[in-house]
């Protein structure tokens, strides 16, 4: 399990909804939480090996 902080360049409603939909479509993402902080989303990612987690970060 890895927690990933995601910071978006565009925080308008449409962009947030698009990111949320895309994050939930990734099989590695177990949870996605919108957060009021230095970043916009906290993702909880899980995979059997570390390369899939790296792919999650790169997306």
HUPEVEN-V238526 format. One record per pair of residues at least 24 apart in sequence whose ideal C-beta (glycine too) atoms are under 7 Angstrom apart, sorted by sequence separation. I is the first residue (numbers start at 1). J is the second residue. D is the distance in Angstrom with one decimal. If there is no record, write none. Layout:
i j d
I J D
I J D
This chain:
i j d
28 52 5.5
28 53 6.5
29 56 6.6
28 56 4.3
11 40 6.2
26 56 6.1
7 39 4.4
8 40 4.7
6 39 6.0
7 40 5.9
26 59 6.5
5 39 4.1
6 40 6.1
6 41 4.2
5 42 6.1
6 43 6.1
3 42 6.1
4 43 4.3
3 44 5.9
4 45 5.7
1 44 6.5
2 45 4.9
1 46 4.9
2 53 5.2
4 56 6.5
4 57 5.8
